[in-house]
Amino acid sequence: MKAHQAGGIKDNPSADELILEGHKLYCEQAPEPNDVDWEFLHVTTKKKIEVRIKAWSISIAFMIGCFIMIWVLSILTDKMNDRV
């Protein structure tokens, strides 16, 4: 008692019957449209990782530079206060 559609394809094939040109097919639920980063879909994951590492490196270098500048300015301020 198998129901067939036109072309011989079953309405509800079992997991063992999902084969196309000798390759087993797997079905999984698609992500929600809001979960896909549509703007950067054309960029590879490797490139995204490289850009993130570069951005983190620049941010950390900038923060270290600001810390050193504040530290030097506080030392200069202390020296100027000692002279006065």
Secondary structure, 3 states (H helix, E strand, C coil): CCCECCCCCECCCCHHHCEECCEECCCCCCCCHHHCCHHHCCCCHHHHHHHHHHHHHHHHHHHHHHHHHHHHHHHHHHHHHHHC
